[in-house]
Amino acid sequence: MSIRVLIKDYPHRAIALTTTTHALILRHSSSSTDQNGSYNTSQTSLSSNGSGATRAMVEFSTVEEVDLSEYKTLSMGTVRGTLGLITVNGDVFLVVVSGASKVATVRPGETVQRIHSVAFYCLNSSNYDHLLNDEVNPYPTDTIDEEGFEMGFGRGKGESPLEHPCMALKKLLSSGTFYYSSDFDLTRRLQDRSTDVVTVSIDSLDAGFLWNSYMIQPLVDFRSRLSPREKEALDNSGILTSAIRGFALTITVPSASSPIKVARSGLPSTMTLISRLSCRRAGTRFNARGMDDDGNVANFVETETIFWAPLGVCFSYVQIRGSVPLFWEQATGLLPGQQKITIARSPEATQPAFDKHFENLELSYGAVHVVNLLSNEKQGEVDLSARYRHHIQHNPLNNSDEKEHDLLRLTEFDFHAETRGPGGYEMASLISQWIQNSADSFAYYLSEEEEEDGREHGKTGPYRRATTILQQEGIFRTNCLDCLDRTNLVQTIISKMALELFLRHRRASASPDFWVRHSSMWADNGDALSRIYAGTGALKSSFTRHGKMSLAGALADARKSVTRTYINNFADKGRQNTIDLLLGRLMGQLPVHLYDPINDYVVTELSKRSAEFTEQEVIQILVGTFNLNGKTHGLNEDLSPWLCPDVDPSQQCPEIVAVGFQEIVDLSPQQIMSTDPAPRQAWEAAVKKTLDANAKRHGKEEYVLLRGGQLVGASLSIFVRAGILKSIKNVEGSLKKTGMSGMAGNKGAVAIRMEFANTSICFVTAHLAAGFANYEERNRDYKTISHGLRFQRNRSIDDHDTVIWLGDFNYRIGLSNDKVQKLCQMGDLETLYENDQLNLQMVAGLAFPYYSEARITFLPTYKYDIGTDTYDTSEKARIPAWCDRVLRKGDSLRQINYNCAPLRFSDHRPVYATFQCLISKVDEKKKEKLSKEIYRKRRAVVGDTRAGGELEDTDDEDLIGYDSIEPGLPPASSDKRKWWLDNGLPARSRVQPPSNDHFPNPNRPSNPFKPSPEPDWVEVKRVAPAPPPSRGTARSQTLDFNSSSSLSTPSSNHSQPQTRKLVAPPFHPSDLDGANAYKSPLRRSMTSSSSHSVPPQPLPIRSSTPSSTTSSTQGQIARKPAPGAPPIPTKKPSLLTKTSTKSLSSNTRSPIPPPQQYRDEPDPPKPTPPPPRRSTVTPSSSSFSSVPSSAVGSQYNAMPPRKLVAPPPPRSSASQILMDEMSGPPLPPRRTGMGMSAASRRKGGSGNLLDDARDEELDALKGWEVLRPA
């Protein structure tokens, strides 16, 4: 699909990659550069998109939704896709493939392109738009002008006024060593990728061979946040490109030379060679040697030989090469003697990384056979070989009791010594006799196309589907010192051995012309890999190509050696830096973080509101496993005790039935080399007949065979009720063989996965290694299957919502035969299970981690005398064991039954299990409607902040560009925004209570993040007004800040006072005037307090001495704050902390604080007010006692302050004395001011206005009696 590059410079610079249907728009974000430009800044997540990342906006949408009228064409031709984004010298560049050609066709429809040229487009600057427009030719002589000088800028345009910072990267990527494919996953071998994949998913590629993984990762992360429909559209567009480095070539083999003849076809066959160079420890010859601590080795290459013949026969064979896996170095030097080898670590420090390297190889490829070609004469190579041998001997893969079962083998072959004689390099073929046994046991990958009925797979008619016949079970790991010349020649021999084995199994032979084409292809491969690592073509390539060494070939090798020495000493350092820049490994190199402001918000909101468009349903599942012991006479027996057990009526006709067979055929060598589907099809028919008869009895629809799969003797078949077919999609099958060599290769697993509505389900039937003591081998088989079995898009078994394993796992009971037999007769299943190997291995975490098994209530299922209920009476006397098991994993799965069935035609008993599975159903139309609604609302709030939008940069980008540490948490704060503020609110805000009757709860901890049972607010109910006071008493006037009259005039209306019941002092006419004396300063204080960021907590009501109300306010002196001084903080006095628990509430469930007792003193004469002036006074605790919550933080008009005078001495009336005697303990000494002594006030001191009360005051308050309101 052709892709155009468009650019828009105003109002923002944006670059668009457009196809006929979609557009990917990128725009640099000017507000998102790093503070210091340091890569080592702290991150909020493990990914590299934190504060040290350069951020850019991205948008992917249809061309109809984007206005492209203001864009202009940046590149005259079309491009092939983008390799990603990279930051160089602070500028962000988009890298696109501008030139490529097809070099290989693996199978029909699977092409490989070689990259010839790339282009770099800067997102944030136009300075480089007219540089590097011309292709960098990989042949340097083409840039020499007629006078012999290098042409600098373009084609004869003179020197460039500005050097492009990506020139070295462009030359590296245009060197002809990078390849990509838009048709299939080029990073994986044929055996590990499905044949049914239509599009390549960029996030499923093998990062170890993906050389643009650093550059493409921002776009992969962006893709992960798209909806499934948008992901599919992005994959189909071909915009995202994955590149490997190495070699790829297809040679056409005419039908006359092809070893496999197809009658009446005439179509040619093809032979393809693909080499994938790892980027884990990439570098040049002397800069990348040995191994790192993660087990990655230098110059690690996976080479795959593929042969395809018409009618769908496909052969594949993989081998690997890599540096000696030790910590060693080699210095550069102009003379060979100066290039000394140094081993950097001790054996003890090397062994862990060495073991990790081979553990990864065993998980990926199976058994490993090391072919070491180092010399036995050169001292450096001798030392490496000795240490290599030592570590292999101490490797855990080499500890089996039987030598032929070792997973790691070593063959040492001194290449130079063996080829020094008159036979020359031809003597290298002698190595075949040392590795022939491993070559035969490793086998190869083979698939053949079979015609199937498409109606069973959702297709309209018959179609051809590739079926796996054989899998490669091990790998050869070849090395010399550089892993170039000697290694390539020996790998050519091993590839030829595998092809000969394949042809021998098919009783065919190849012509000499076929082998000449094979050798020529391998010679080209050696030259390409040698140029990448050492800078020149491979030595000995003349012999590899022609089968003999000529004088011209020897002279060419001498010239290459001299050129290598020059390049290694003078050019490799710069090449290494360019490679590190491409892979993102340079110190201080900044990654790029992409974000789509509106779309990211929509995805987050949809996940929160998933319940609005998701429904759930419970379905029934039955699984059964049966080891048939190769017997077929059970086809005519009644299978209903196994497949239609006596269970709850709701589970009589399950929606899904999964049936696994083991040893469905006799395991002869002929059967192992090819899979015969006839027995599986016969058993599938018998199973379907039994299920349909049961469904008919219950009035249900019949069953349909959804899919079946077979690997030698193991098979898996999935049956579903016809009515649910419309809810099932994406059905896939996969195989994985296990075992180490020879007949052990008959074991393995077959898996089938599907999606029922929006829940993914995976069934796996497995036949693991046999043998009483081979539990470690069985554990290894499980790991091999779990790690190596893959579906489309690299989906593994554990990537499913629900997983069910069933099969003959072969785990035994670790007791003697007599004891097990006796316990079986006693029915003591608990003791048997305590010694069950699978139970012990699962408890130890060595097999099936996170899986569960239901309680076993049946006797061991193996081994019986056929046709009886008697355990094995043969000479071998097998110990009874629960070999046949069913395990499960998944939160949506509930197991109901687990039992065996009394079918006696095999030496095993069949086992069945029933489940209830919770299925999620997503209403896509409702989800799409909700998505558009959220999108529209969000866009209305933040504007068009997309990459192609017209708005200027705003702080809104900071609200979305940060990743949360955990889902549900807000993004981290930046210098422009705080996580607790939203929608542009200022840093200071006012907290409003839910209603006027609510107060902040003082019992709430000061830390808002600390869990606490205390509510944030307490409710104080307002009650009806109290009756007028009795004659001879006066009630202290209570301020109501909801009433304007109480604040505007001194003569407040007394018809609506606060309903706090107070102990009344003797009446005096001046009480009303005196009570109003503190209104003015209180109003002024509230005016100033409203400017603070957080309103004060309501202060607890405390009793005061006579005349404390008036004297305390009189003692306040209104002062004008100093110019520029900050407002007085409304911090909570420690007095409130000390008394809040008892003075406000004795029970957290009763948040209404009890009214406190007050005593009022006669007020002084009304003071003469001074001239009006503004003042800021913080109210005392007694002043706040009558302030309702609604007044907190409100604005009031300040009144002129009154001149305050000292109060007269208190009168001693009879009523006053009586009240004093009845009131309880003596009152505490009154406070003469707001935490300031009288002396301090007289001196004009500015003490703390919120000073704490003395402890004796607090103790004196405890004896006061509380009067409840009437």
Secondary structure, DSSP 8 states (H G I E B T S, - for coil): --BEEEEE-SSS-EEEEE-SSEEEEEEE-TT---SS--TTS--SSSSS-STTSEEEEEEEEEGGGS--TT-EESSSS-B--EEEEEEETTEEEEEEEEEEEEEEEEETTEEEEEEEEEEEEESS-STTTTSS-S---SSGGGGB-TTS-B--STTT----SS--TTHHHHHHHTSS-EEE-SSS-TTS-GGGS-S---S--GGGS-TTT-TTHHHHHHHHHHHHTS-HHHHHHHHHHT-B--EEEEEEEEEEE-TTT-SS--TTT---EEEEEEEEE-STT---TTTS-SB-TTS-BTT-EEEEEEEEEGGGEEEEEEEEE---SS-EEE---SSGGG--EEE-S-HHHHHHHHHHHHHHHHHHHSEEEEEE---SSSHHHHHHHHHHHHHHHT-GGG--SSGGG-SEEEEE--HHHHTSSTTGGGGGGGGHHHHHHHHHHH--EEEEEEEE-GGGGT-SS-EEEEEEEE---EEEEEE-SSSSHHHHHHHHHHHHHHHHHHHHHTT----HHHHHHHHHHHHHHHHHHHHHHTSS--TTHHHHHHSS--HHHHHHHHHHHHHHHHHHHHTHHHHHHHHHHHTT-STT---EEEE-HHHHHHHHHHHHTGGGTEEEEEEEEEEEEEE-TT--GGGGS--HHHHS-S--GGGSS-SEEEEEEES-S---HHHHHS---HHHHHHHHHHHHHHHHHHHHTT---EEEEEEEEETTEEEEEEEEGGGGGGEEEEEEEEEE--SSGGGGG-EEEEEEEEETTEEEEEEEEE---STTTHHHHHHHHHHHHHH---GGG--GGGSSEEEEEEE----BSS-HHHHHHHHHHT-HHHHHHTBHHHHHHHTTSSSTT-B-----S---B-B-TTSS-B--SSS----B--EEEEEE-TTEEEEEEEE----SSSS--EEEEEEEEEEEE-HHHHHHHHHHHHHHHHHHH-S-STT--S---THHHHHSS--SSTTS-----SS--TT--TT--SS-----SSTTEEE-TTS-S-TTS--SS-SEEE-----------TTB-------TT-SHHHH-SS--TTS------B--B--TTHHHHHGGGHHHHHHHHHHHTTSSS-----------TTHHHHHHHT-------TT---------HHHHHHHHHHT-S-TT--S------B-----------S---------HHHHTT--GGGTT--------------------HHHHHHHHHS-S------SSSS--HHHHHTT----TT----HHHHHHGGG-------
